[in-house]
Amino acid sequence: MSENTSVTEQTNHRFLASTNHDEKARQDFVRSYKEYLVKNIHAGNRERYEKTIKPKFEKSQNREPGDRFEVRDLMVKDPYYQMFSSLLRTSQEMMWSSCQIPVEKRFTALNEEIHLSNGESNQGTLKLDENLEVPRYHKAVDIHCQPGGYHSEFGENDASPGMVYDRAVHIYAMGQMGPFNDDMGASIVLWLKENHPDFKPLRILDLGCSVGHSTVPYCKAFKNAEVHAVDVAAPMLRYAHARAQDMEAPIHFSQQNAEKLDFPDGHFDLVVSHILLHETSGKAIQNIISECHRVLRKNGVMIHAETPPYKGMSPFDAFMLDWDTRNNNEPFWSRSHEIDLDNLSKNSGFDLGKKIETLIPSAFQIEKVKRSEVFQGGDFGGGGQWFIYGNWK
Ligand SMILES: C[S@@+](CC[C@H](N)C(=O)[O-])C[C@H]1O[C@@H](n2cnc3c(N)ncnc32)[C@H](O)[C@@H]1O
């Protein structure tokens, strides 16, 4: 692995698709275009709402807009919001295409290299299940506009959706997930070490791991632990395994549905997920939490990281956070931010007296503030915080 040159650049690794000058310039343009939107355009929506749209509504109705749906009805007619929303959607489409171009060009060679490396594995394992049924909530749309989503295969032993995703996450988050895109995993590790210093998990499971961005920090932090990671999408796992090997992280990847795992009861000390739940369905979340309860040992803990729920948020803030539902092919985003997680946990057998529900600081933001004065605008990650929900068993 080569060292990163700047904290906001993605750290290179053997399997990150290389880019020529023009390809890199295109990706850098998308990132700075998005930074510009977040830093300079986003705030104008609040100004339009507070100074013009809300007062007009209050004058005619003698009350404030009551929920995010009323705010939405007003905002979608506003030309400034329409401009912002259209530009943000465009940034998303440009992001995917800028990451696909270099991968498509070297599709066969990149896939061969990953396939060979997975075959030579001396660290961790990769277990695929070609009979696993990919759930409908996963296949019904191209999730967050990634063409083909996570699971589509465009050739034999295809890992290209993983290659595209790895680079795209860094652009999407404008570098704010850190040089390894691992901020969610790193933040939970930091929170555990600070709040539960005696907790030393020996078996860890990461659900919906994608390319393993968040899984690697657990491996590095709990060196004696056996770390497992599952995902329904084979292309993500092929890439994840190759990437983890290059990072000397011995992770056991397997293609499984988190709703129905093949691990025995009471097997794990720690079960985590990072932005998995909002990409599933109400029924799936219940099944996943029940599986967490089943595979956890007594005194083990499940922790799920997400963006914060809408409860307690102003209708305007909830409306803005809800942008992805209608504009970014995230059909379950809305519902997942309103779901009664306590009820699901209780149904699964957890004792709510042992629940965890809090905002935790982003590990990368903490380090970054200490290190340099780099760009810190942006909306993903809740401005330097993650929402975690979980329960000790
Ligand atoms: C947003 S990505 C997760 C990102 C990753 N956890 C990280 O921290 O970088 C969601 C992942 O969940 C996977 N997924 C969706 N439904 C699943 C399920 N029922 N079981 C396992 N994986 C699932 C998708 O294939 C996708 O890779």
The ligand as an SDF file (V2000), in Angstrom:
LIG
                    3D

 27 29  0  0  0  0  0  0  0  0999 V2000
  -24.5090    1.3540    1.9420 C   0  0  0  0  0  0  0  0  0  0  0  0
  -23.8550   -0.2030    1.6870 S   0  0  0  0  0  0  0  0  0  0  0  0
  -22.9710   -0.5090    3.1870 C   0  0  0  0  0  0  0  0  0  0  0  0
  -21.6740    0.1940    3.3390 C   0  0  0  0  0  0  0  0  0  0  0  0
  -20.6900   -0.5040    4.2400 C   0  0  0  0  0  0  0  0  0  0  0  0
  -21.3080   -1.1190    5.3780 N   0  0  0  0  0  0  0  0  0  0  0  0
  -19.6330    0.4690    4.7060 C   0  0  0  0  0  0  0  0  0  0  0  0
  -19.5880    0.7920    5.8790 O   0  0  0  0  0  0  0  0  0  0  0  0
  -18.8530    0.9180    3.8650 O   0  0  0  0  0  0  0  0  0  0  0  0
  -25.1600   -1.3570    1.9070 C   0  0  0  0  0  0  0  0  0  0  0  0
  -24.7160   -2.7830    1.6230 C   0  0  0  0  0  0  0  0  0  0  0  0
  -25.6690   -3.6690    2.1840 O   0  0  0  0  0  0  0  0  0  0  0  0
  -25.8270   -4.7810    1.3330 C   0  0  0  0  0  0  0  0  0  0  0  0
  -27.1290   -5.3910    1.6620 N   0  0  0  0  0  0  0  0  0  0  0  0
  -28.3750   -4.9250    1.4190 C   0  0  0  0  0  0  0  0  0  0  0  0
  -29.2950   -5.7640    1.9280 N   0  0  0  0  0  0  0  0  0  0  0  0
  -28.6100   -6.7880    2.5230 C   0  0  0  0  0  0  0  0  0  0  0  0
  -28.9830   -7.9480    3.2460 C   0  0  0  0  0  0  0  0  0  0  0  0
  -30.2580   -8.2380    3.4670 N   0  0  0  0  0  0  0  0  0  0  0  0
  -28.0320   -8.7650    3.7010 N   0  0  0  0  0  0  0  0  0  0  0  0
  -26.7120   -8.4850    3.4920 C   0  0  0  0  0  0  0  0  0  0  0  0
  -26.2920   -7.3970    2.8200 N   0  0  0  0  0  0  0  0  0  0  0  0
  -27.2210   -6.5550    2.3470 C   0  0  0  0  0  0  0  0  0  0  0  0
  -25.7150   -4.1810   -0.0540 C   0  0  0  0  0  0  0  0  0  0  0  0
  -25.3640   -5.1660   -0.9990 O   0  0  0  0  0  0  0  0  0  0  0  0
  -24.6400   -3.1340    0.1570 C   0  0  0  0  0  0  0  0  0  0  0  0
  -23.3840   -3.6440   -0.1440 O   0  0  0  0  0  0  0  0  0  0  0  0
  1  2  1  0
  2  3  1  0
  2 10  1  0
  3  4  1  0
  4  5  1  0
  5  6  1  0
  5  7  1  0
  7  8  2  0
  7  9  1  0
 10 11  1  0
 11 12  1  0
 11 26  1  0
 12 13  1  0
 13 14  1  0
 13 24  1  0
 14 15  1  0
 14 23  1  0
 15 16  2  0
 16 17  1  0
 17 18  1  0
 17 23  2  0
 18 19  1  0
 18 20  2  0
 20 21  1  0
 21 22  2  0
 22 23  1  0
 24 25  1  0
 24 26  1  0
 26 27  1  0
M  CHG  2   2   1   9  -1
M  END
$$$$
